[in-house]
């Protein structure tokens, strides 16, 4: 990814703390949208001044199309989209509120659609692009009390595969990774750390994401890559 312009959403989050340094290590220039300034400061503490010189932070609401459209339009180029933004929630289906259902879809699926839509438009003008999204093991193996999350992530997988089909014959690829439980501070706080040694490390998932985002993955299209760790 040397010299490539990468739009990395969720780059300041728990997974982003593993993915952002990995992308920078490959020589890319990053634009990272954010909402919470404290997360930007946390990420900055993990990066060297030289790395930070290749990162631009832009405040944006990725659930609003006008905000996403403006974000993408302002970029010099969009060579790579790595979309990490998402969220996890659970509860029995018969007790799950419709408002919570819609929030799960907005955060996990709607943001993926908006980012892919507007980045794809830019990529088609140059004939080159890499799109990497984040689904979930739950998209293929739904579990109880995860109906909304699993359904939203299944939508991410379907959307990514559809884009891959639409871009055959171009220099654009689209692929999705399917992690099980990612070892982030948030997941440790929610589920405890007893089994964390079996979870997927952000740095490990980052290696898979970076390969799919690279020129070396030119012949990988529409793949849903399981990254399950030992779960």
Kinemage of the C-alpha trace (Angstrom):
@kinemage 1
@onewidth
@group {chain A} dominant
@subgroup {mainchain}
@vectorlist {calphas} color= white
{ca unk a 1} P 0.000 0.000 0.000
{ca unk a 2} L 3.011 2.276 -0.395
{ca unk a 3} L 1.740 5.767 -1.225
{ca unk a 4} L -1.887 4.668 -1.419
{ca unk a 5} L -4.623 6.878 0.019
{ca unk a 6} L -6.653 4.893 2.527
{ca unk a 7} L -9.947 5.876 4.132
{ca unk a 8} L -9.983 3.970 7.421
{ca unk a 9} L -13.173 4.198 9.433
{ca unk a 10} L -13.097 3.104 13.047
{ca unk a 11} L -9.366 3.726 13.071
{ca unk a 12} L -9.500 5.181 16.586
{ca unk a 13} L -11.463 2.262 18.084
{ca unk a 14} L -10.368 -0.961 19.736
{ca unk a 15} L -9.787 -2.791 16.467
{ca unk a 16} L -8.380 0.356 14.913
{ca unk a 17} L -5.562 0.416 17.456
{ca unk a 18} L -4.310 -2.742 15.752
{ca unk a 19} L -5.216 -1.922 12.158
{ca unk a 20} L -4.052 1.700 11.964
{ca unk a 21} L -0.367 1.005 12.778
{ca unk a 22} L -0.389 -1.978 10.394
{ca unk a 23} L -1.645 0.134 7.489
{ca unk a 24} L 0.858 2.886 8.246
{ca unk a 25} L 3.669 0.337 8.382
{ca unk a 26} L 2.898 -0.437 4.734
{ca unk a 27} L 3.493 3.154 3.665
{ca unk a 28} L -0.081 4.363 3.204
{ca unk a 29} L -1.567 7.816 3.777
{ca unk a 30} L -4.615 7.658 6.045
{ca unk a 31} L -7.786 9.628 6.507
{ca unk a 32} L -9.564 8.623 9.706
{ca unk a 33} L -13.070 9.929 10.454
{ca unk a 34} L -13.939 10.352 14.121
{ca unk a 35} L -16.647 11.451 16.524
{ca unk a 36} L -14.937 11.301 19.941
{ca unk a 37} L -11.846 13.497 20.304
{ca unk a 38} L -10.628 11.436 23.265
{ca unk a 39} L -10.308 8.388 21.006
{ca unk a 40} L -8.187 10.430 18.592
{ca unk a 41} L -5.869 11.362 21.443
{ca unk a 42} L -5.660 7.719 22.552
{ca unk a 43} L -4.631 6.640 19.043
{ca unk a 44} L -2.066 9.432 18.776
{ca unk a 45} L -0.357 8.026 21.860
{ca unk a 46} L 0.170 4.757 19.942
{ca unk a 47} L 1.756 6.375 16.874
{ca unk a 48} L 5.125 7.939 16.172
{ca unk a 49} L 5.405 11.535 14.910
{ca unk a 50} L 6.505 10.157 11.526
{ca unk a 51} L 3.383 8.000 11.304
{ca unk a 52} L 1.133 10.836 12.434
{ca unk a 53} L 2.458 12.966 9.581
{ca unk a 54} L 0.630 10.569 7.224
{ca unk a 55} L -2.681 10.655 9.105
{ca unk a 56} L -5.492 13.149 8.709
{ca unk a 57} L -8.373 13.135 11.200
{ca unk a 58} L -11.772 14.376 10.017
{ca unk a 59} L -14.848 14.736 12.191
{ca unk a 60} L -17.783 13.033 10.461
{ca unk a 61} L -21.079 11.279 11.174
{ca unk a 62} L -20.915 8.101 9.106
{ca unk a 63} L -24.627 7.413 9.602
{ca unk a 64} L -25.569 10.547 7.639
{ca unk a 65} L -25.213 10.442 3.862
{ca unk a 66} L -24.444 14.137 3.476
{ca unk a 67} L -21.588 13.814 5.950
{ca unk a 68} L -20.176 10.724 4.211
{ca unk a 69} L -20.547 12.297 0.782
{ca unk a 70} L -18.669 15.394 1.905
{ca unk a 71} L -15.963 13.336 3.567
{ca unk a 72} L -15.271 11.264 0.459
{ca unk a 73} L -15.561 14.178 -1.965
{ca unk a 74} L -12.887 16.096 -0.054
{ca unk a 75} L -10.313 13.318 -0.418
{ca unk a 76} L -7.547 13.701 -2.992
{ca unk a 77} L -7.978 10.030 -3.973
{ca unk a 78} L -9.674 6.958 -2.571
{ca unk a 79} L -7.496 3.970 -3.315
{ca unk a 80} L -8.592 1.859 -0.362
{ca unk a 81} L -11.611 1.767 1.944
{ca unk a 82} L -11.203 -0.183 5.169
{ca unk a 83} L -14.471 0.037 7.067
{ca unk a 84} L -14.113 -1.043 10.697
{ca unk a 85} L -17.050 0.852 12.174
{ca unk a 86} L -19.608 -1.390 13.830
{ca unk a 87} L -21.164 -2.254 17.142
{ca unk a 88} L -22.301 -5.236 19.163
{ca unk a 89} L -25.508 -5.615 21.142
{ca unk a 90} L -27.557 -8.566 22.291
{ca unk a 91} L -30.842 -9.572 23.843
{ca unk a 92} L -33.756 -12.009 23.429
{ca unk a 93} L -35.626 -11.373 20.193
{ca unk a 94} L -39.030 -11.198 21.893
{ca unk a 95} L -37.751 -8.438 24.186
{ca unk a 96} L -35.573 -6.569 21.695
{ca unk a 97} L -36.872 -3.102 20.919
{ca unk a 98} L -37.387 -1.943 17.372
{ca unk a 99} L -35.318 1.149 18.188
{ca unk a 100} L -32.388 -1.071 19.217
{ca unk a 101} L -32.838 -3.163 16.052
{ca unk a 102} L -32.663 -0.038 13.900
{ca unk a 103} L -29.568 1.227 15.758
{ca unk a 104} L -27.802 -2.086 15.109
{ca unk a 105} L -28.570 -1.863 11.398
{ca unk a 106} L -27.620 1.799 11.175
{ca unk a 107} L -24.266 1.262 12.861
{ca unk a 108} L -23.292 -2.004 11.173
{ca unk a 109} L -25.015 -2.063 7.777
{ca unk a 110} L -26.104 1.465 6.898
{ca unk a 111} L -22.655 2.949 7.501
{ca unk a 112} L -21.121 0.183 5.386
{ca unk a 113} L -23.494 0.948 2.524
{ca unk a 114} L -22.854 4.696 2.646
{ca unk a 115} L -19.072 4.379 2.757
{ca unk a 116} L -18.999 1.733 0.018
{ca unk a 117} L -21.404 3.688 -2.193
{ca unk a 118} L -19.445 6.934 -2.175
{ca unk a 119} L -15.954 5.408 -2.188
{ca unk a 120} L -16.916 3.089 -5.026
{ca unk a 121} L -17.999 6.063 -7.104
{ca unk a 122} L -14.535 7.603 -6.713
{ca unk a 123} L -12.761 4.295 -7.389
{ca unk a 124} L -14.661 3.722 -10.614
{ca unk a 125} L -13.289 6.987 -12.004
{ca unk a 126} L -9.692 5.812 -11.504
{ca unk a 127} L -10.201 2.123 -12.212
{ca unk a 128} L -8.504 1.030 -8.987
{ca unk a 129} L -9.749 0.278 -5.504
{ca unk a 130} L -9.761 -2.053 -2.544
{ca unk a 131} L -12.791 -2.347 -0.285
{ca unk a 132} L -12.502 -4.332 2.939
{ca unk a 133} L -15.462 -4.594 5.303
{ca unk a 134} L -15.925 -6.322 8.641
{ca unk a 135} L -18.664 -8.875 9.067
{ca unk a 136} L -18.805 -11.436 11.847
{ca unk a 137} L -18.817 -15.149 12.449
{ca unk a 138} L -22.388 -14.509 13.565
{ca unk a 139} L -23.286 -13.576 9.987
{ca unk a 140} L -22.782 -17.232 9.023
{ca unk a 141} L -23.474 -18.888 12.379
{ca unk a 142} L -26.139 -16.820 14.168
{ca unk a 143} L -26.479 -17.451 17.874
{ca unk a 144} L -29.332 -16.886 20.289
{ca unk a 145} L -29.844 -13.329 21.516
{ca unk a 146} L -27.841 -11.994 18.563
{ca unk a 147} L -30.626 -11.743 15.990
{ca unk a 148} L -30.204 -8.062 15.116
{ca unk a 149} L -26.412 -8.098 15.142
{ca unk a 150} L -26.213 -11.298 13.115
{ca unk a 151} L -28.775 -10.062 10.589
{ca unk a 152} L -26.972 -6.745 10.162
{ca unk a 153} L -23.597 -8.441 9.686
{ca unk a 154} L -25.138 -10.908 7.213
{ca unk a 155} L -26.211 -7.820 5.295
{ca unk a 156} L -22.618 -6.560 5.311
{ca unk a 157} L -21.475 -9.855 3.799
{ca unk a 158} L -24.178 -9.759 1.105
{ca unk a 159} L -23.472 -6.116 0.275
{ca unk a 160} L -19.743 -6.748 -0.074
{ca unk a 161} L -20.263 -9.785 -2.288
{ca unk a 162} L -22.676 -7.817 -4.482
{ca unk a 163} L -20.099 -5.041 -4.933
{ca unk a 164} L -17.486 -7.655 -5.845
{ca unk a 165} L -19.819 -8.986 -8.531
{ca unk a 166} L -20.497 -5.478 -9.860
{ca unk a 167} L -16.790 -4.671 -10.163
{ca unk a 168} L -15.604 -7.773 -12.007
{ca unk a 169} L -13.366 -6.809 -14.903
{ca unk a 170} L -12.106 -3.694 -13.131
{ca unk a 171} L -9.150 -3.026 -10.864
{ca unk a 172} L -11.514 -2.835 -7.893
{ca unk a 173} L -12.020 -5.631 -5.385
{ca unk a 174} L -14.338 -6.038 -2.398
{ca unk a 175} L -13.897 -8.560 0.403
{ca unk a 176} L -15.133 -9.045 3.962
{ca unk a 177} L -13.474 -10.515 7.045
{ca unk a 178} L -15.459 -12.569 9.555
{ca unk a 179} L -13.920 -12.352 13.025
{ca unk a 180} L -15.207 -14.230 16.036
{ca unk a 181} L -14.574 -12.340 19.287
{ca unk a 182} L -11.927 -9.630 18.938
{ca unk a 183} L -9.683 -9.019 21.927
{ca unk a 184} L -10.452 -5.348 22.518
{ca unk a 185} L -10.744 -3.437 25.802
{ca unk a 186} L -14.474 -3.088 25.177
{ca unk a 187} L -15.014 -6.821 24.763
{ca unk a 188} L -12.934 -7.574 27.861
{ca unk a 189} L -15.037 -5.121 29.846
{ca unk a 190} L -18.285 -6.632 28.551
{ca unk a 191} L -17.402 -10.327 28.716
{ca unk a 192} L -14.473 -10.583 31.096
{ca unk a 193} L -10.964 -11.651 30.165
{ca unk a 194} L -11.155 -15.299 31.208
{ca unk a 195} L -11.154 -16.592 27.614
{ca unk a 196} L -9.372 -13.668 25.979
{ca unk a 197} L -6.376 -15.816 25.096
{ca unk a 198} L -8.625 -17.614 22.589
{ca unk a 199} L -9.947 -14.444 20.970
{ca unk a 200} L -8.641 -12.827 17.800
{ca unk a 201} L -5.984 -10.206 18.441
{ca unk a 202} L -6.515 -6.898 16.586
{ca unk a 203} L -2.974 -7.137 15.210
{ca unk a 204} L -3.715 -10.587 13.770
{ca unk a 205} L -6.930 -9.454 12.092
{ca unk a 206} L -5.031 -6.420 10.810
{ca unk a 207} L -2.685 -8.654 8.843
{ca unk a 208} L -5.611 -10.255 6.999
{ca unk a 209} L -7.227 -6.877 6.358
{ca unk a 210} L -3.985 -5.385 5.051
{ca unk a 211} L -3.486 -8.257 2.633
{ca unk a 212} L -7.001 -7.835 1.224
{ca unk a 213} L -6.356 -4.084 0.943
{ca unk a 214} L -3.101 -4.572 -0.951
{ca unk a 215} L -2.254 -4.917 -4.628
{ca unk a 216} L -1.234 -8.520 -3.929
{ca unk a 217} L -4.925 -9.405 -3.421
{ca unk a 218} L -5.891 -8.363 -6.940
{ca unk a 219} L -7.453 -11.771 -7.672
{ca unk a 220} L -9.385 -12.076 -4.409
{ca unk a 221} L -12.953 -10.908 -4.983
{ca unk a 222} L -16.077 -11.451 -2.930
{ca unk a 223} L -14.280 -13.524 -0.303
{ca unk a 224} L -15.697 -13.865 3.211
{ca unk a 225} L -12.599 -14.721 5.206
{ca unk a 226} L -13.079 -16.446 8.583
{ca unk a 227} L -10.743 -15.216 11.305
{ca unk a 228} L -11.918 -17.164 14.328
{ca unk a 229} L -8.873 -17.555 16.567
{ca unk a 230} L -9.479 -20.472 18.939
{ca unk a 231} L -13.104 -19.647 19.747
